[in-house]
Amino acid sequence: MPSSDSAASELAQLQGRGTAGELIAELVRQGLKGLNEVEAAAAIGADHHKHIV
């Protein structure tokens, strides 16, 4: 997952020049990606700060 700074930067770019549909789609995509990472971490027993890269 991109760092929160780069994710915020992507959203700011979409907000300035993208359509509302693109912005909503990106928000949903990032939200689902974050949820997927949390669920995967829970399944393998990793804490939020112990992700293995």
PDB file of N, CA, C, O and CB in Angstrom:
ATOM      1  N   MET A   1       0.844  -1.174   0.000  1.00  0.00           N
ATOM      2  CA  MET A   1       0.000   0.000   0.000  1.00  0.00           C
ATOM      3  C   MET A   1       0.883   1.229   0.000  1.00  0.00           C
ATOM      4  O   MET A   1       1.894   1.260   0.702  1.00  0.00           O
ATOM      5  CB  MET A   1      -0.957   0.002   1.209  1.00  0.00           C
ATOM      6  N   PRO A   2       0.529   2.234  -0.765  1.00  0.00           N
ATOM      7  CA  PRO A   2       1.353   3.434  -0.756  1.00  0.00           C
ATOM      8  C   PRO A   2       1.300   4.110   0.598  1.00  0.00           C
ATOM      9  O   PRO A   2       0.348   3.928   1.356  1.00  0.00           O
ATOM     10  CB  PRO A   2       0.906   4.400  -1.844  1.00  0.00           C
ATOM     11  N   SER A   3       2.321   4.887   0.898  1.00  0.00           N
ATOM     12  CA  SER A   3       2.297   5.607   2.158  1.00  0.00           C
ATOM     13  C   SER A   3       1.123   6.570   2.160  1.00  0.00           C
ATOM     14  O   SER A   3       0.611   6.938   1.102  1.00  0.00           O
ATOM     15  CB  SER A   3       3.626   6.357   2.394  1.00  0.00           C
ATOM     16  N   SER A   4       0.700   6.975   3.336  1.00  0.00           N
ATOM     17  CA  SER A   4      -0.461   7.855   3.422  1.00  0.00           C
ATOM     18  C   SER A   4      -0.211   9.173   2.715  1.00  0.00           C
ATOM     19  O   SER A   4      -1.147   9.783   2.196  1.00  0.00           O
ATOM     20  CB  SER A   4      -0.828   8.109   4.873  1.00  0.00           C
ATOM     21  N   ASP A   5       1.056   9.630   2.683  1.00  0.00           N
ATOM     22  CA  ASP A   5       1.363  10.875   1.983  1.00  0.00           C
ATOM     23  C   ASP A   5       1.150  10.737   0.489  1.00  0.00           C
ATOM     24  O   ASP A   5       0.572  11.625  -0.138  1.00  0.00           O
ATOM     25  CB  ASP A   5       2.792  11.302   2.262  1.00  0.00           C
ATOM     26  N   SER A   6       1.610   9.630  -0.096  1.00  0.00           N
ATOM     27  CA  SER A   6       1.433   9.467  -1.536  1.00  0.00           C
ATOM     28  C   SER A   6      -0.023   9.200  -1.877  1.00  0.00           C
ATOM     29  O   SER A   6      -0.496   9.621  -2.933  1.00  0.00           O
ATOM     30  CB  SER A   6       2.312   8.331  -2.059  1.00  0.00           C
ATOM     31  N   ALA A   7      -0.742   8.506  -0.998  1.00  0.00           N
ATOM     32  CA  ALA A   7      -2.169   8.268  -1.228  1.00  0.00           C
ATOM     33  C   ALA A   7      -2.923   9.587  -1.174  1.00  0.00           C
ATOM     34  O   ALA A   7      -3.803   9.834  -1.999  1.00  0.00           O
ATOM     35  CB  ALA A   7      -2.740   7.274  -0.187  1.00  0.00           C
ATOM     36  N   ALA A   8      -2.589  10.426  -0.220  1.00  0.00           N
ATOM     37  CA  ALA A   8      -3.241  11.733  -0.120  1.00  0.00           C
ATOM     38  C   ALA A   8      -2.918  12.591  -1.330  1.00  0.00           C
ATOM     39  O   ALA A   8      -3.768  13.335  -1.818  1.00  0.00           O
ATOM     40  CB  ALA A   8      -2.814  12.454   1.164  1.00  0.00           C
ATOM     41  N   SER A   9      -1.696  12.486  -1.809  1.00  0.00           N
ATOM     42  CA  SER A   9      -1.292  13.229  -2.995  1.00  0.00           C
ATOM     43  C   SER A   9      -2.077  12.781  -4.227  1.00  0.00           C
ATOM     44  O   SER A   9      -2.507  13.608  -5.030  1.00  0.00           O
ATOM     45  CB  SER A   9       0.205  13.061  -3.238  1.00  0.00           C
ATOM     46  N   GLU A  10      -2.261  11.463  -4.370  1.00  0.00           N
ATOM     47  CA  GLU A  10      -3.045  10.941  -5.493  1.00  0.00           C
ATOM     48  C   GLU A  10      -4.477  11.446  -5.440  1.00  0.00           C
ATOM     49  O   GLU A  10      -5.038  11.846  -6.460  1.00  0.00           O
ATOM     50  CB  GLU A  10      -3.030   9.409  -5.494  1.00  0.00           C
ATOM     51  N   LEU A  11      -5.066  11.428  -4.253  1.00  0.00           N
ATOM     52  CA  LEU A  11      -6.443  11.885  -4.106  1.00  0.00           C
ATOM     53  C   LEU A  11      -6.557  13.374  -4.377  1.00  0.00           C
ATOM     54  O   LEU A  11      -7.533  13.815  -4.983  1.00  0.00           O
ATOM     55  CB  LEU A  11      -6.963  11.567  -2.712  1.00  0.00           C
ATOM     56  N   ALA A  12      -5.586  14.154  -3.944  1.00  0.00           N
ATOM     57  CA  ALA A  12      -5.611  15.595  -4.194  1.00  0.00           C
ATOM     58  C   ALA A  12      -5.546  15.879  -5.689  1.00  0.00           C
ATOM     59  O   ALA A  12      -6.214  16.789  -6.178  1.00  0.00           O
ATOM     60  CB  ALA A  12      -4.446  16.292  -3.469  1.00  0.00           C
ATOM     61  N   GLN A  13      -4.747  15.106  -6.415  1.00  0.00           N
ATOM     62  CA  GLN A  13      -4.659  15.284  -7.857  1.00  0.00           C
ATOM     63  C   GLN A  13      -5.987  14.954  -8.525  1.00  0.00           C
ATOM     64  O   GLN A  13      -6.430  15.672  -9.421  1.00  0.00           O
ATOM     65  CB  GLN A  13      -3.545  14.412  -8.436  1.00  0.00           C
ATOM     66  N   LEU A  14      -6.617  13.876  -8.095  1.00  0.00           N
ATOM     67  CA  LEU A  14      -7.913  13.509  -8.660  1.00  0.00           C
ATOM     68  C   LEU A  14      -8.970  14.556  -8.332  1.00  0.00           C
ATOM     69  O   LEU A  14      -9.817  14.868  -9.170  1.00  0.00           O
ATOM     70  CB  LEU A  14      -8.352  12.139  -8.140  1.00  0.00           C
ATOM     71  N   GLN A  15      -8.927  15.091  -7.138  1.00  0.00           N
ATOM     72  CA  GLN A  15      -9.911  16.074  -6.733  1.00  0.00           C
ATOM     73  C   GLN A  15      -9.798  17.329  -7.594  1.00  0.00           C
ATOM     74  O   GLN A  15     -10.806  17.939  -7.949  1.00  0.00           O
ATOM     75  CB  GLN A  15      -9.741  16.420  -5.252  1.00  0.00           C
ATOM     76  N   GLY A  16      -8.576  17.707  -7.923  1.00  0.00           N
ATOM     77  CA  GLY A  16      -8.362  18.920  -8.695  1.00  0.00           C
ATOM     78  C   GLY A  16      -8.711  18.790 -10.164  1.00  0.00           C
ATOM     79  O   GLY A  16      -9.164  19.755 -10.779  1.00  0.00           O
ATOM     80  N   ARG A  17      -8.508  17.605 -10.739  1.00  0.00           N
ATOM     81  CA  ARG A  17      -8.725  17.491 -12.187  1.00  0.00           C
ATOM     82  C   ARG A  17      -9.566  16.293 -12.595  1.00  0.00           C
ATOM     83  O   ARG A  17      -9.921  16.157 -13.766  1.00  0.00           O
ATOM     84  CB  ARG A  17      -7.410  17.417 -12.885  1.00  0.00           C
ATOM     85  N   GLY A  18      -9.885  15.432 -11.658  1.00  0.00           N
ATOM     86  CA  GLY A  18     -10.667  14.247 -11.982  1.00  0.00           C
ATOM     87  C   GLY A  18     -12.152  14.487 -11.805  1.00  0.00           C
ATOM     88  O   GLY A  18     -12.584  15.520 -11.293  1.00  0.00           O
ATOM     89  N   THR A  19     -12.904  13.524 -12.234  1.00  0.00           N
ATOM     90  CA  THR A  19     -14.349  13.598 -12.050  1.00  0.00           C
ATOM     91  C   THR A  19     -14.706  13.044 -10.676  1.00  0.00           C
ATOM     92  O   THR A  19     -13.888  12.396 -10.022  1.00  0.00           O
ATOM     93  CB  THR A  19     -15.095  12.821 -13.169  1.00  0.00           C
ATOM     94  N   ALA A  20     -15.924  13.305 -10.255  1.00  0.00           N
ATOM     95  CA  ALA A  20     -16.380  12.778  -8.974  1.00  0.00           C
ATOM     96  C   ALA A  20     -16.357  11.250  -8.997  1.00  0.00           C
ATOM     97  O   ALA A  20     -16.027  10.618  -7.994  1.00  0.00           O
ATOM     98  CB  ALA A  20     -17.801  13.293  -8.647  1.00  0.00           C
ATOM     99  N   GLY A  21     -16.699  10.666 -10.121  1.00  0.00           N
ATOM    100  CA  GLY A  21     -16.683   9.210 -10.250  1.00  0.00           C
ATOM    101  C   GLY A  21     -15.292   8.634 -10.074  1.00  0.00           C
ATOM    102  O   GLY A  21     -15.128   7.594  -9.436  1.00  0.00           O
ATOM    103  N   GLU A  22     -14.288   9.294 -10.631  1.00  0.00           N
ATOM    104  CA  GLU A  22     -12.904   8.824 -10.477  1.00  0.00           C
ATOM    105  C   GLU A  22     -12.459   8.938  -9.026  1.00  0.00           C
ATOM    106  O   GLU A  22     -11.780   8.052  -8.507  1.00  0.00           O
ATOM    107  CB  GLU A  22     -11.951   9.626 -11.388  1.00  0.00           C
ATOM    108  N   LEU A  23     -12.844  10.029  -8.375  1.00  0.00           N
ATOM    109  CA  LEU A  23     -12.467  10.231  -6.982  1.00  0.00           C
ATOM    110  C   LEU A  23     -13.105   9.163  -6.090  1.00  0.00           C
ATOM    111  O   LEU A  23     -12.439   8.585  -5.232  1.00  0.00           O
ATOM    112  CB  LEU A  23     -12.880  11.636  -6.513  1.00  0.00           C
ATOM    113  N   ILE A  24     -14.382   8.909  -6.296  1.00  0.00           N
ATOM    114  CA  ILE A  24     -15.077   7.895  -5.506  1.00  0.00           C
ATOM    115  C   ILE A  24     -14.475   6.519  -5.750  1.00  0.00           C
ATOM    116  O   ILE A  24     -14.262   5.756  -4.807  1.00  0.00           O
ATOM    117  CB  ILE A  24     -16.575   7.884  -5.839  1.00  0.00           C
ATOM    118  N   ALA A  25     -14.200   6.202  -7.005  1.00  0.00           N
ATOM    119  CA  ALA A  25     -13.600   4.902  -7.323  1.00  0.00           C
ATOM    120  C   ALA A  25     -12.245   4.745  -6.646  1.00  0.00           C
ATOM    121  O   ALA A  25     -11.930   3.665  -6.146  1.00  0.00           O
ATOM    122  CB  ALA A  25     -13.451   4.737  -8.841  1.00  0.00           C
ATOM    123  N   GLU A  26     -11.446   5.792  -6.623  1.00  0.00           N
ATOM    124  CA  GLU A  26     -10.127   5.726  -5.987  1.00  0.00           C
ATOM    125  C   GLU A  26     -10.267   5.593  -4.474  1.00  0.00           C
ATOM    126  O   GLU A  26      -9.517   4.841  -3.852  1.00  0.00           O
ATOM    127  CB  GLU A  26      -9.295   6.976  -6.336  1.00  0.00           C
ATOM    128  N   LEU A  27     -11.206   6.304  -3.877  1.00  0.00           N
ATOM    129  CA  LEU A  27     -11.434   6.170  -2.434  1.00  0.00           C
ATOM    130  C   LEU A  27     -11.837   4.750  -2.073  1.00  0.00           C
ATOM    131  O   LEU A  27     -11.347   4.195  -1.090  1.00  0.00           O
ATOM    132  CB  LEU A  27     -12.512   7.152  -1.966  1.00  0.00           C
ATOM    133  N   VAL A  28     -12.717   4.167  -2.853  1.00  0.00           N
ATOM    134  CA  VAL A  28     -13.155   2.789  -2.611  1.00  0.00           C
ATOM    135  C   VAL A  28     -11.993   1.826  -2.799  1.00  0.00           C
ATOM    136  O   VAL A  28     -11.807   0.914  -1.994  1.00  0.00           O
ATOM    137  CB  VAL A  28     -14.320   2.410  -3.551  1.00  0.00           C
ATOM    138  N   ARG A  29     -11.207   2.023  -3.861  1.00  0.00           N
ATOM    139  CA  ARG A  29     -10.067   1.142  -4.131  1.00  0.00           C
ATOM    140  C   ARG A  29      -9.080   1.173  -2.975  1.00  0.00           C
ATOM    141  O   ARG A  29      -8.636   0.124  -2.509  1.00  0.00           O
ATOM    142  CB  ARG A  29      -9.364   1.550  -5.437  1.00  0.00           C
ATOM    143  N   GLN A  30      -8.734   2.370  -2.508  1.00  0.00           N
ATOM    144  CA  GLN A  30      -7.772   2.483  -1.411  1.00  0.00           C
ATOM    145  C   GLN A  30      -8.339   1.919  -0.107  1.00  0.00           C
ATOM    146  O   GLN A  30      -7.617   1.297   0.673  1.00  0.00           O
ATOM    147  CB  GLN A  30      -7.366   3.944  -1.214  1.00  0.00           C
ATOM    148  N   GLY A  31      -9.620   2.137   0.121  1.00  0.00           N
ATOM    149  CA  GLY A  31     -10.241   1.594   1.326  1.00  0.00           C
ATOM    150  C   GLY A  31     -10.248   0.080   1.337  1.00  0.00           C
ATOM    151  O   GLY A  31      -9.940  -0.539   2.356  1.00  0.00           O
ATOM    152  N   LEU A  32     -10.598  -0.521   0.206  1.00  0.00           N
ATOM    153  CA  LEU A  32     -10.617  -1.978   0.119  1.00  0.00           C
ATOM    154  C   LEU A  32      -9.211  -2.563   0.207  1.00  0.00           C
ATOM    155  O   LEU A  32      -9.010  -3.629   0.790  1.00  0.00           O
ATOM    156  CB  LEU A  32     -11.284  -2.419  -1.179  1.00  0.00           C
ATOM    157  N   LYS A  33      -8.248  -1.866  -0.370  1.00  0.00           N
ATOM    158  CA  LYS A  33      -6.863  -2.332  -0.294  1.00  0.00           C
ATOM    159  C   LYS A  33      -6.378  -2.318   1.159  1.00  0.00           C
ATOM    160  O   LYS A  33      -5.715  -3.252   1.607  1.00  0.00           O
ATOM    161  CB  LYS A  33      -5.944  -1.453  -1.180  1.00  0.00           C
ATOM    162  N   GLY A  34      -6.713  -1.258   1.882  1.00  0.00           N
ATOM    163  CA  GLY A  34      -6.343  -1.180   3.291  1.00  0.00           C
ATOM    164  C   GLY A  34      -7.013  -2.263   4.116  1.00  0.00           C
ATOM    165  O   GLY A  34      -6.383  -2.876   4.978  1.00  0.00           O
ATOM    166  N   LEU A  35      -8.291  -2.498   3.854  1.00  0.00           N
ATOM    167  CA  LEU A  35      -9.016  -3.552   4.556  1.00  0.00           C
ATOM    168  C   LEU A  35      -8.408  -4.920   4.274  1.00  0.00           C
ATOM    169  O   LEU A  35      -8.273  -5.743   5.178  1.00  0.00           O
ATOM    170  CB  LEU A  35     -10.490  -3.540   4.156  1.00  0.00           C
ATOM    171  N   ASN A  36      -8.045  -5.157   3.026  1.00  0.00           N
ATOM    172  CA  ASN A  36      -7.424  -6.416   2.644  1.00  0.00           C
ATOM    173  C   ASN A  36      -6.105  -6.624   3.391  1.00  0.00           C
ATOM    174  O   ASN A  36      -5.812  -7.732   3.840  1.00  0.00           O
ATOM    175  CB  ASN A  36      -7.190  -6.455   1.129  1.00  0.00           C
ATOM    176  N   GLU A  37      -5.317  -5.566   3.523  1.00  0.00           N
ATOM    177  CA  GLU A  37      -4.044  -5.678   4.235  1.00  0.00           C
ATOM    178  C   GLU A  37      -4.260  -5.974   5.716  1.00  0.00           C
ATOM    179  O   GLU A  37      -3.529  -6.769   6.307  1.00  0.00           O
ATOM    180  CB  GLU A  37      -3.231  -4.394   4.072  1.00  0.00           C
ATOM    181  N   VAL A  38      -5.261  -5.333   6.313  1.00  0.00           N
ATOM    182  CA  VAL A  38      -5.552  -5.570   7.727  1.00  0.00           C
ATOM    183  C   VAL A  38      -6.010  -7.011   7.938  1.00  0.00           C
ATOM    184  O   VAL A  38      -5.580  -7.672   8.882  1.00  0.00           O
ATOM    185  CB  VAL A  38      -6.628  -4.584   8.236  1.00  0.00           C
ATOM    186  N   GLU A  39      -6.880  -7.491   7.058  1.00  0.00           N
ATOM    187  CA  GLU A  39      -7.360  -8.865   7.179  1.00  0.00           C
ATOM    188  C   GLU A  39      -6.232  -9.871   6.979  1.00  0.00           C
ATOM    189  O   GLU A  39      -6.176 -10.884   7.676  1.00  0.00           O
ATOM    190  CB  GLU A  39      -8.473  -9.124   6.171  1.00  0.00           C
ATOM    191  N   ALA A  40      -5.342  -9.603   6.041  1.00  0.00           N
ATOM    192  CA  ALA A  40      -4.213 -10.497   5.811  1.00  0.00           C
ATOM    193  C   ALA A  40      -3.293 -10.511   7.026  1.00  0.00           C
ATOM    194  O   ALA A  40      -2.818 -11.571   7.435  1.00  0.00           O
ATOM    195  CB  ALA A  40      -3.435 -10.074   4.555  1.00  0.00           C
ATOM    196  N   ALA A  41      -3.042  -9.343   7.601  1.00  0.00           N
ATOM    197  CA  ALA A  41      -2.188  -9.261   8.784  1.00  0.00           C
ATOM    198  C   ALA A  41      -2.814 -10.027   9.949  1.00  0.00           C
ATOM    199  O   ALA A  41      -2.119 -10.718  10.693  1.00  0.00           O
ATOM    200  CB  ALA A  41      -1.949  -7.789   9.177  1.00  0.00           C
ATOM    201  N   ALA A  42      -4.118  -9.898  10.096  1.00  0.00           N
ATOM    202  CA  ALA A  42      -4.807 -10.619  11.171  1.00  0.00           C
ATOM    203  C   ALA A  42      -4.731 -12.125  10.947  1.00  0.00           C
ATOM    204  O   ALA A  42      -4.584 -12.892  11.899  1.00  0.00           O
ATOM    205  CB  ALA A  42      -6.277 -10.172  11.268  1.00  0.00           C
ATOM    206  N   ALA A  43      -4.829 -12.541   9.705  1.00  0.00           N
ATOM    207  CA  ALA A  43      -4.800 -13.970   9.393  1.00  0.00           C
ATOM    208  C   ALA A  43      -3.440 -14.590   9.684  1.00  0.00           C
ATOM    209  O   ALA A  43      -3.356 -15.754  10.077  1.00  0.00           O
ATOM    210  CB  ALA A  43      -5.163 -14.194   7.936  1.00  0.00           C
ATOM    211  N   ILE A  44      -2.372 -13.815   9.492  1.00  0.00           N
ATOM    212  CA  ILE A  44      -1.043 -14.358   9.746  1.00  0.00           C
ATOM    213  C   ILE A  44      -0.524 -13.990  11.136  1.00  0.00           C
ATOM    214  O   ILE A  44       0.564 -14.407  11.534  1.00  0.00           O
ATOM    215  CB  ILE A  44      -0.074 -13.865   8.689  1.00  0.00           C
ATOM    216  N   GLY A  45      -1.314 -13.207  11.864  1.00  0.00           N
ATOM    217  CA  GLY A  45      -0.948 -12.858  13.231  1.00  0.00           C
ATOM    218  C   GLY A  45       0.024 -11.709  13.357  1.00  0.00           C
ATOM    219  O   GLY A  45       0.649 -11.552  14.406  1.00  0.00           O
ATOM    220  N   ALA A  46       0.171 -10.902  12.327  1.00  0.00           N
ATOM    221  CA  ALA A  46       1.087  -9.763  12.382  1.00  0.00           C
ATOM    222  C   ALA A  46       0.372  -8.546  12.944  1.00  0.00           C
ATOM    223  O   ALA A  46      -0.777  -8.276  12.592  1.00  0.00           O
ATOM    224  CB  ALA A  46       1.661  -9.451  10.984  1.00  0.00           C
ATOM    225  N   ASP A  47       1.044  -7.820  13.810  1.00  0.00           N
ATOM    226  CA  ASP A  47       0.509  -6.554  14.292  1.00  0.00           C
ATOM    227  C   ASP A  47       0.665  -5.512  13.198  1.00  0.00           C
ATOM    228  O   ASP A  47       1.391  -5.724  12.227  1.00  0.00           O
ATOM    229  CB  ASP A  47       1.222  -6.101  15.597  1.00  0.00           C
ATOM    230  N   HIS A  48      -0.019  -4.384  13.357  1.00  0.00           N
ATOM    231  CA  HIS A  48       0.022  -3.319  12.355  1.00  0.00           C
ATOM    232  C   HIS A  48       1.457  -2.860  12.087  1.00  0.00           C
ATOM    233  O   HIS A  48       1.802  -2.552  10.946  1.00  0.00           O
ATOM    234  CB  HIS A  48      -0.831  -2.132  12.810  1.00  0.00           C
ATOM    235  N   HIS A  49       2.277  -2.813  13.105  1.00  0.00           N
ATOM    236  CA  HIS A  49       3.638  -2.304  12.967  1.00  0.00           C
ATOM    237  C   HIS A  49       4.659  -3.394  12.651  1.00  0.00           C
ATOM    238  O   HIS A  49       5.856  -3.116  12.589  1.00  0.00           O
ATOM    239  CB  HIS A  49       4.041  -1.594  14.225  1.00  0.00           C
ATOM    240  N   LYS A  50       4.203  -4.624  12.453  1.00  0.00           N
ATOM    241  CA  LYS A  50       5.124  -5.724  12.216  1.00  0.00           C
ATOM    242  C   LYS A  50       4.966  -6.322  10.824  1.00  0.00           C
ATOM    243  O   LYS A  50       5.251  -7.503  10.627  1.00  0.00           O
ATOM    244  CB  LYS A  50       4.922  -6.794  13.255  1.00  0.00           C
ATOM    245  N   HIS A  51       4.520  -5.531   9.860  1.00  0.00           N
ATOM    246  CA  HIS A  51       4.383  -6.052   8.499  1.00  0.00           C
ATOM    247  C   HIS A  51       5.753  -6.409   7.950  1.00  0.00           C
ATOM    248  O   HIS A  51       6.711  -5.649   8.091  1.00  0.00           O
ATOM    249  CB  HIS A  51       3.681  -5.026   7.579  1.00  0.00           C
ATOM    250  N   ILE A  52       5.832  -7.553   7.332  1.00  0.00           N
ATOM    251  CA  ILE A  52       7.086  -7.992   6.732  1.00  0.00           C
ATOM    252  C   ILE A  52       7.097  -7.550   5.290  1.00  0.00           C
ATOM    253  O   ILE A  52       6.150  -7.800   4.544  1.00  0.00           O
ATOM    254  CB  ILE A  52       7.269  -9.529   6.845  1.00  0.00           C
ATOM    255  N   VAL A  53       8.171  -6.891   4.899  1.00  0.00           N
ATOM    256  CA  VAL A  53       8.266  -6.369   3.529  1.00  0.00           C
ATOM    257  C   VAL A  53       9.128  -7.264   2.701  1.00  0.00           C
ATOM    258  O   VAL A  53       9.334  -7.000   1.516  1.00  0.00           O
ATOM    259  CB  VAL A  53       8.819  -4.946   3.510  1.00  0.00           C
TER     260      VAL A  53
END
